């Protein structure tokens, strides 16, 4: 049997899809995880999503959809986590190519449904920003989620919308989502995270990292992103809820506007019109800013005192955990130094590593 799991926002949603499959379906069948090649600038220095033409070694899964095997490679200077993800997950990774707008994504989905005849189709979003109206001041990245939502609601097949870890992406609070969340489908456990344990050691997703940490029992407040957003880790954090697909579309103004789009440029223009911004514009601006920055030297004698200062300030904000992405930003390091920083800190203070997060102990610990 084949199951289709659509990772609404790409990135960490694709990692969470493997955890979802373990939790709900076990090992009796395999999944096709349909996802964007849209990584953070520390992985891919080019703004926006990558298309099929940005890779070598892709394999046709259907006439409209490309499989990303472990041997595939992004064409420099582009980068992508998908080939490594394909190598480490027991599932087929397939590429959402949004260059032809929501109509193009809809065609890809319909082609998969026709060719694969999946026994189930799940649209998965970690955090729940797919449920945004579009005018929320905390909203940062609605375009990818809204494109997949617009496409999924036009497919002639039943699609179940699932939200994991409501509030964990820092764009909508759990309190904002509680009224629209449907029935509880599952509460993730430490066992559910086992298939993605190795992936979490290198994958930069903060929301899925916090979802896994919460499933392992971590509670507190985690500071994330370059802005240092505080995300509460509560008993609701490892939950998985079903949401009515039609209700989500009625709520999401951008998704409704995107339904007939045929290019990514058109979709981006509508995001500016509906939400007041485009996340690709943000990536363009940040990419230019990063080119002008000189990262600090990754030296233990320099980094550890700076870390101690950050931790003292974080404690004053009642922060208990953070991500290695946030630490990289705080310590003025380049995104390419993230893995080296992670190794340095774990070697020097292994007791503070609460996989995949960094624990900030209270002053008396």
N, C-alpha and C positions, 0 to 999 in steps of 0.2 A: 504494500500500500504506500502511496505517496501523499504526503501532506504539504500544503503550501502555506508558508508563513511569510507575510509581507512585513518587512521592517520599516515602519512608517517614516522614520527620520534617518535611516541608514546608521552608520557608525555603531554606537553601543546597542542600538535596537537589534542589530543583527546578532550580536553576542547574546543578548537576552533571549533571542528566539531559540537558541540552542538550549538554554535553561528552561524555557517554556516547554519545549518538546519533551525534555526529560521528565518534567513535573506532570504533564498532562497525558503523554502518550507512551512513555517508556521507551524500550529498545526494540519494540516489535516492528517498527517501520522507520522509514527515512523521510526527511523533510527536504524540500527545496526552499531555501531562504532567499527571498527576492529583496535586494537591498541596493541603496545608492553607493557609489564610490565617491563619497563626499566626506573627506577627513579634515580634521583640524589642520591649521597651517603648519604646525610642528611636524606633521606627517607629509602633507602635500602643500608646497609653497604657492601653488596656483589657486586663486580664489574660485569658488563654485564647485559644482560636481563634475566628475569625469564621465566621458561617454565611451562607447566601445572603441572608437578610433584612438583613444588615449592609451590602449593596451596592446601588447603583443601576446600571443598564445591563448587568446580566448577560444572557446569551443562552442559551436552552435548547439543550443539546447532545444530550441524551436526556430522556425524561420525568423521570428521577431525578437528572440531573447538569447543572450549569450551567457554561457556558463563561465565562471571564473575558476579555473583549476589552480592548483598550487604552483604550477609552472608558469602561469601568466605573470607578466611584468608590466608595470606602468612605464610609459615612455618618458624618459627624463625631459624636463625637470619635474614632471608630475610624480606624485607618490600615492600609495594606496595600501591600506591594511588588508584588503580583501584576499590577495593570494596567500598570505600567511594564515589568515582566518580559515581559508579553504583547506590548508594543509593540516590544521589542528582540530577542525570540527568534523564529525562523522556525517556531515550533511552536504548537499549540493548548494553552492553559493552562486546565485544568478544576479545579473546586473540590471538594475533599473536605470534606463537611459532617459533622462527628462528633457532632452533637447527638443523634442516635439510636443512639449507641454503635456497637459493632462490627457489629451486625446491619444498621444503616443503611449503614455503609460497604460492607459486603458486597453489599447491594442495589445500591448505586451501581456497584460493579465489575461485577456481573452484567449490569446494564443496558448498560454500555459494551461489554462483551464481545458481548452479543446484537446491539446496534445497529451497532457498528463492525466487528466481526469482525477484530480486530487479528491481524496475522501473528505477533506476539510480545508477551509481557507480561513486563516486567522490574520487579521491586521493588528499588529502589535506596536504599541507606543509606550516607551518608558517615560514616566513623569506626567504625562497627560496634557502637554501643551497642544496636542492635536485638538483638544476641546476648547481652545481659546476662541473668543469672539473676534479678536483682532485689534481691539482698542486697549488692551491691558498694558499698563505702563511697564510691567516687568517682562513682557514678551520680547524675545530676542531672535528666535529662529523659526518662524511659522511656515516658511515656503515649502520645504521638503514634506513635512507632515501634511500640509493642506493639499499638495499635489497628489499624494498617495490616497488621501481621503476622497478627493474629487474623482479619482480614477476608480477606486474600489466601489463607490456607490453607483457607478455606471456599468459595472460588470454584470452580465446575466448569469449570476451564480450567487448562492448564499455566502456572505462574508460576515464573520464574527469579529467585532471590534473589541480588543482587549487592552486595558490600561494597567501596566505594572508599575509599582512604586509611585503612587500618585503624589505629586509635589516634588519628586526627587530631582527634576531637571532645573529647579530654581526659577522657572518661568511663571508657573501658577502655583499658588499655595494649595495644600490639601483642603483647607476650608473653602476655597473657591470651587473645588471640584466635587466636594462631597455630595452636593445636591443632584449632580448629573450621573454619578457613578451608579452602575447597576449592581446586580448581585455579585457577591464574592465568589470567585471561581476557585481560588487556591491561595494559600499562604506559603510562600517559598520557604524552604528549609535549607540547612547546610548541605544536606544530601543533594538537593537540586543544583547546587553550585559546582559540584565536583567535575562535571564535564567541561566547565569553562575555567577551572582553576589556573591552568597554564596560560590561557589567553589573558586573564586578568593581570598577569605579571608584566605584560608589555602593552596591552591595549590602552589607549588614553582616555576611554570613556569614563567620565566622572559619574554620570547618573547610573549606569549599569554597575559600576564599581560599588557605589553606595547601596544599590539594590542587593548585590551579593553580600556585602558586609552586614546589612540589616537581616538578610536571611540567615546569616551565621550568628545573629544575636547581638550585634553592635547597636548601641543606643547612645544618644547624645546629640551634639550639634556639629556638623561638618562644614567647614569653610571651603568654598570651591571657586573656580574660575579666576580670571585676572582681577575681577572686581571684588573678590572675597565674599561672595554671597553665603549667608548662613543657612544651612539646610538641616531641619530637625530630622533625626533618625528615631522614629517611634515604632510602636507596634503596627501602625498602618503602613509603614515603609515597605515591608516585604509582601504586601498583598497584591493580588491580581483580580481585577474587576472586569466584568463585561459591561459594555455601554451600547445602548441602542444606536445603530449606525445612522438611521434617519435623523434622530435627535442631534447627533453630533454634527451632521451636515447642516441642519437648521441653525445650529448655534454658530458654526464656523463660517463667517461671511467671506473670508478669502477663498475657502474651498468652493463655495458656490460660484464665486466669480471666475475661478480657474477652469471650470468644467469644459469649456469649449476652446481652451487655449491650444495652439498648435506649435508654439515655440517657447523656449525657456525665457527669451527676452520679453515676450508678451506676458508670461507669468510673473516675471520680476517686476515689470511695470505695474501690474495689478497689485502686487504686494506693496509697492510704494504708495499706490492710490488708496488701498483699503487700510493698511496698517501704518502708513506714514514712513516706511523704510523698507529696505531690502537687506537681508543678511549678507548677500553677496557684495553689496556696497561696503558693508562693514568689513568683510574679509579683504576687499581691495584696499581699503584704507589701512587696515592693520598690516597687510603684506608690505605696503610701502614704508610704514613706520618701522617694521622689523628689519628692513634692509639697512636702515640708518643706525640701528642699535649695535653697540659693542657689548657682547655678553661678558659677564664677570668670569674670572678664572675659577674653575672648579678645583679648589684646593681645600682640604679638610681644615687647615688652620684658619682659613678665611670663612668658610661656609658654616662651621659648627658654632662659632660665636654669633653669627648672624641668625642662625636657626634658633639659638637660645633666646635672642632678643625677640624674634617673631613669636616664639612660644609664650613668652611672658606677656606680650601684648594680647595674644589670642586668649590666654587664660582670663585676662581682664574682661574679654568679651564673652566669656563662658563657652568658648569653643573647646570641644573635646577631641576632634579629629580634623584632618585635612587630607587633600589628595596630593599626589606627587606633581600633578600639573600645577596646582596652586603654589606649591613650594618652589617649583621652578620659576614661576613668575615673581614670587616674593623675593627670591634671592638673586633676581636680575640675571638669570641664566637663560641660555638659548634652549628652545624646545628640543633640539637634538641632544642636549645634555641631560634630559630627564632620566633616561635609564641609568646613566652613570651616577647621577645624584641618588637615585633610588638605591643602587648597590652600596654607595658610600654610607648612606644613613643606616641601612639595614645592618651592614657590617659593624658600624660603630655603636649602634643602639638597637640591637635586635628585639629587645623587650618592648619597644614602641611600635613595632610593625604589627598592625592589626589588619591582615591581608583583606583587600588590597589598599587599605587606608593607613595613614600615619597617625598614631595616637599622641595627643598632647596631654601629658599627665598633669594632674593638679599639683600645686606647689608643694604639697606634703608628700607626694608619691616619690 
